Amino acid sequence: MEPLCTTHPGDEDGVPGRSPAMQALQALLRRVAQSDRPVLIFGPTGAGKEVIAQQLHRLSAPGKPFIDLNCGAIPEQLLESELFGHARGAFTGAVGERMGHLQMAGAGTLFLDEIGELPLALQPKLLRVLETGQYRPLGSSESRHFRGRVVAATHRDLKRLVAEERFREDLYFRLSVFELELPGLNERREDIPDLIEHFCRQQRRPLHFDAAALELLCQRDWPGNVRELRNSIDRIGTLAPSPLVDRETLEQLLAPPSPASALAVELAEALLGLEGPDKLAAVETLLIEHALNRCNGNKSAAAQLLGVNRKVIERRVRLRQDLRLTVERYLAEGRKLIDGADFRGALGPLQKGLEVAERVYEGKDLWRLQFELHRLLGVSFRSIEGWLSITSLASYRDAQAMAARQGQAQEMASVSFGLWTTLLMGLELAEARATAQQMLQQAQIAGGEALRIEAHLAMANTLFWLGDFEESLACLTRGRLLEDDQASWPSNQGLDLVGLARTFEGLAAFELGLFSQARQALARLQSRAEQAVDNPFNRAVALQGAAWLAAVLGERDALGRQARELELLSARHEFSFYRGVGMILRGYHQGISGEYEAGEQAIAEGYQQHVLRNGGLLFHGFQAWKRGEVLLLGGRAEACLELVDVALDLAQDHQERAYLCELMLLRGRALLALGDDREAEATLRVALSTALTLGVVPARLHAALELARLLERSERGAQVQSILVRALRGLDPQLDYPPASKVRSWLARLSS
């Protein structure tokens, strides 16, 4: 008998199929092959997603490597090493360097099968590869370039996973530049004859079906899709007594169709979607729980229902209880270490707690333990790696997704503080403010003292960087954060929120001309630093606030002492961000003490190596202001001007107005030093107007004095008095601040 057909639509490219769906897919495939952008393939299990990926590779990168990695088949702790590779000594057992799949793919194709199973912790790292084309092997400081194309596939509904916060939305959009949907075999039955012929030609001996046998194969349901059809043809090719198979022979060789086969596949898919890596353990526990519920907790009846001995039920329940107690012990150990500021030491027990929790498939409130483990890992990684830690952010998102699935507003709100800090440190101030507003609403709905304190502090902090100092101070007051000092407040964040509140009270008060309140905040922070001897992280927070305030208030001795202590303490305990702040403040102290070059270098190194790398852009304006002052003192006006112009551009781009007036004033002073009086005057006038608009008292007084000197030198003394009067408008006549005294003295001379 002749073969079924001599032409095979699509077969010339390796994927048989004459159905309209497959023909449309083939046409789209050829167009997509002309691009090197990521591709996402959707389709049920067994439909042939990898075959489509291979065909795409042959069309777009023939002769180059095709490397596949199943994200659901490798344990999470090994998957990162498989994807990125690792350096020697990266972890226990890493005796040599290992090439990762990204490197093996070269300029070819990296096929990531079952992308929906990629752990949340690894998703930001894959996103970075797609955004920048760069990655680092585990344990290596060397960046490598990925030059190939990523093709991903999944049988899951990724949009639903995104909505459930189990898959990152930004990664989804990066992967789905092109989407290819591969329907199941029951949705394209026209392709079955071509697929049968295709698989027949792959057999070791000739294989054909008569018309009746072919009709039976075409009418049969294939819940396992193309994979099930191929396996059946392979079995028939081996067991058939002759090359031509008739219907009677086929019926004997085929497994009898089960009415429940589709249901079984659907049930198996649902069970594979259970949380945790050990699906068999999850199914077992689910059955035991269900049996116990049906039998009202009667273990003997539940055992009979399941067809097992009562002791099996008892052992499984006891094991689950023991494992749960182990999780609780690890959580308590990690929390105790965090309370003592041993964030690195806390990582071990917290991670072990999560590993054990994955073996305890239980409904009820196990998720609360897992939520807290993820959240505290976020706190620990943030404290070790800095405010912009990708690992910390992934842990926070894991915790948030877990709370969202349970619909728990209070837990979701407690994670919001960590997500808000990331936005703030990246100078995403509009989003940070929106998040802080959402935190205030969540605190009002969920209640709880800790949420109220965190929400008001987040909003006050954001408002300060937006330059709304009056509202920042008012927000601290509304939140009752400026009442008498306490040793601590209830908090979920592992850091001294009292110290942070006092810091921003003092900074906002200084900008508003409330100098007595600013000095009082400085004294309280100095006292907190002395008292926090048992908690180095809280001590660092208090020292940062004290040194920062000493810098703006002109308390030179206190600045030098506290900045150096902050730097040394943070270096000793690996608080890299705070070490950078300490270096900036120490460098400023050196600069105003005459060590111009050393001071400027310390500020630059502290910001570039520690703050920018671990904390983001937030301190850019402040460090540019102080570094510029040191450059100007050292006679490097041109370098100062260049630095300030960059800082002003960045402040404008991000709406960061905390030190906008100081930067404008410094620009005017640099222009004066360079002899450009005309541009300097224009800049100083803008600085004065801006300071008056924002209510910034120190900058407006300094700008008025600089402008008055310039006007007097250019014999425009008639304008001096109006400038000085304008600067004092609305201020306390007895204001205790040296520039204010100078303005008053000058006006007195003009009036005499």
C-alpha positions, 0 to 999 in steps of 0.5 A, a space after each residue: 500500500 502506498 504511504 498516506 500522502 506524498 506532500 507534508 505541509 509544514 514538514 519541509 521546516 520540520 513541523 507537519 500541519 495543514 490546519 489553518 492554525 498551523 499554517 498561520 503559525 508557520 507564517 508568523 514563525 517565518 516573520 518572527 525569525 527575522 528578528 532577534 527579540 525574545 519569543 514566548 510560546 504558549 501551548 498545552 503540555 505535549 503540543 510540541 513547543 520545543 519543536 517550534 522553538 527548534 524550527 525558529 532557531 533553524 530559520 533565524 540562527 542556523 549553525 549556531 547553538 540551540 541550548 535548552 533548559 527546563 525551568 521546572 525540572 531542576 531544583 531552585 538551588 541548582 537552577 541559578 548555577 545552570 543558567 548563569 554558571 559559577 566560578 570556582 568556590 562560589 559555593 560548597 562543592 564548586 571545585 571548578 568553574 562551570 559554564 552556564 547555559 547563557 554562555 553555552 548558547 553563545 550567539 544562538 538560541 537559549 530555550 527556556 522551557 516551562 518558564 512559568 516555573 522559574 522561581 521569583 528570586 531568579 526572575 529579576 536576574 533573567 530580566 537584567 539579562 534581557 534588559 542589559 545583555 549582561 550577567 554574572 556567574 555565581 561567585 564572580 565579579 566579572 560581567 559577561 555578555 549574552 549575545 543570543 536570543 531567548 525563546 521561552 515556553 509555558 503551558 501556564 497562563 502567565 497573565 494569571 500568574 502575573 495577576 497573582 504576583 507569582 510571575 513578574 509583570 516586567 519580565 512577562 513583557 520582556 519575554 512576550 515581544 512576540 507571542 506564538 500560540 500552539 493549540 492542542 492536537 484536539 483543536 487541529 485534528 486536520 494535522 493528525 494524518 500528516 503527523 502520523 505519516 511524519 512519525 511513521 517515516 521516523 521508524 526503523 522499519 516501514 510502517 503504514 496504516 490502512 484507511 480504517 486504522 487511520 480513521 480510528 487514529 484520527 477519531 481518537 482523543 489525544 489528551 497528551 497531544 502530539 507527544 502521546 501520538 508520537 509515543 503510540 506510533 513508536 510503540 506500534 512500530 515496535 510491536 506490529 507484526 507487519 509493516 501494514 497495520 489494519 484496524 483490528 491489529 491497531 485496536 489490540 496495540 492501542 491502550 483502550 481509550 478511557 472516558 476519564 483520560 481527559 479528566 485524569 490529565 486535567 487532574 494531574 495538571 492541577 496537582 502539578 500546580 500545587 505549591 512547593 517543589 515536592 509535588 508527591 508530598 503535596 498530593 499525599 498531604 492534600 489527600 490525608 487532609 481531605 480524608 480527615 475532614 470528611 471523617 471529622 478528624 477520625 484517623 481510623 476512618 480516614 485511613 480506611 477511606 484511603 486504603 492505608 493503615 491508621 499508623 500511616 496517617 499518624 506518622 504523616 501528621 506527626 511528621 508535618 507537626 515536627 516540621 512545622 515546629 522546626 520552621 517556627 524555631 528557624 523563624 525565631 532564631 532569625 528574628 532574634 539575630 535581626 534584633 541584634 543587627 546580625 543580618 548576615 547571621 540571620 540569612 542561614 536560619 531564615 533560608 533553612 526555615 523556607 526549605 523546611 516549610 516547602 516540605 510541610 504542605 498544609 493549608 491553615 496558617 503555614 503561609 504566615 510563617 513563610 510570609 514572615 521568613 520571606 519578609 525578614 529575608 528582605 530586611 536582612 538582604 536590604 541591610 547587607 546589600 543596600 537599599 536597592 538589593 535585587 535579592 531583597 526586592 525579590 524576597 519582599 515580592 515573594 512575601 507580598 505575593 503570598 499575602 495577596 493570595 491570602 487577601 491579608 491587608 495587614 501583611 501586605 501593608 507590612 511589606 510595602 515599606 520595603 518596596 517603598 524604600 526601593 522606589 525612594 532610593 531610586 529617586 522614583 519620587 512620584 511612585 514613592 509618594 503614591 506608595 506611601 499614600 497607599 500605605 497610609 490607606 492600608 494602615 487606616 484599614 488594617 489598623 496596627 501601630 506599626 503600620 501607622 508609624 511606618 506609613 507616616 514616616 514613609 510619607 514624611 521622608 518622601 515629602 522631604 526629598 520632594 522639597 515640601 518641608 512644611 508638609 513633611 514636618 506636619 506629617 511627622 506631627 500627624 503621625 505622632 512621631 514627634 512626641 517624647 522619645 521612646 526607646 523604640 516603636 513597634 516595627 516590622 523593619 529591623 531598623 530604628 524608626 525613631 532615629 529616622 523620624 528625628 533625622 527628618 524632623 531636624 532636616 526639615 526644621 533646618 530648611 524651614 528656619 526652625 534652627 532650635 528644633 533642628 539642634 534639639 533633634 541633633 542632640 536627641 540623635 546624639 543621645 540615641 547613638 550613645 544608647 544604642 551600643 547593643 544594636 550596631 545597625 540602630 547606632 548607625 542610623 542615629 549616627 547618620 542623622 546626627 552627622 548629617 544635621 551637624 553638617 548642615 548646622 555647621 557643628 564642625 567638631 560634632 560632624 568630624 567625630 560622628 562621621 568617622 564613627 559612622 564610617 568605622 562602625 559601618 565598615 566593621 559590620 558591613 553596612 555598606 550604604 551607611 559606610 558610604 554616607 559616613 565617608 561623604 560626611 567625613 570627606 566634607 569635614 576634611 574639606 572644610 578643615 583645609 584637606 581639600 583633595 583628600 576630602 573631595 576624594 573621600 566624598 566621591 569614593 563614598 558615593 560611587 563605591 558605596 552609596 550609589 552601588 548599594 543605595 541608589 541616587 537618593 544622596 546625589 544632590 546632597 553629596 554634590 552640594 558638599 563635594 562642590 563646596 570642597 572643590 570651590 574651597 580648593 580653588 576648583 571652581 570649574 570642576 564645581 560648576 560641572 558637578 553642580 550642573 549635572 546634579 541640577 539636571 538629575 534633580 530636575 529629571 526626578 523632581 528631587 528638590 531637597 537641596 535644589 536651592 543649595 545647588 543653585 546657590 553653589 552654582 552662583 558662587 562658582 560662577 562668581 569665582 570664575 568671574 562670570 558676574 552676569 550669569 552669577 547674578 541671574 543664577 543667584 536671583 533664581 536661587 533666591 526666588 526658588 528658596 522663597 517659593 519652597 520656604 527654604 530659609 538658609 538658602 534664601 539668606 545666603 543667596 541674598 547676601 551673595 547677591 547683595 555683595 555682587 550688587 554693591 561691587 557693581 555700584 547698584 547699592 540702591 537694589 541691595 536694601 530691597 534684596 535684604 528686606 525680601 530675604 528677611 520677610 516673614 522671619 522671626 526678628 530674633 532668629 538665631 542664625 549667623 546669616 540672618 544676623 549679617 542681613 540685619 546688621 547690613 540693613 542697620 548700616 544702610 539705615 544709619 
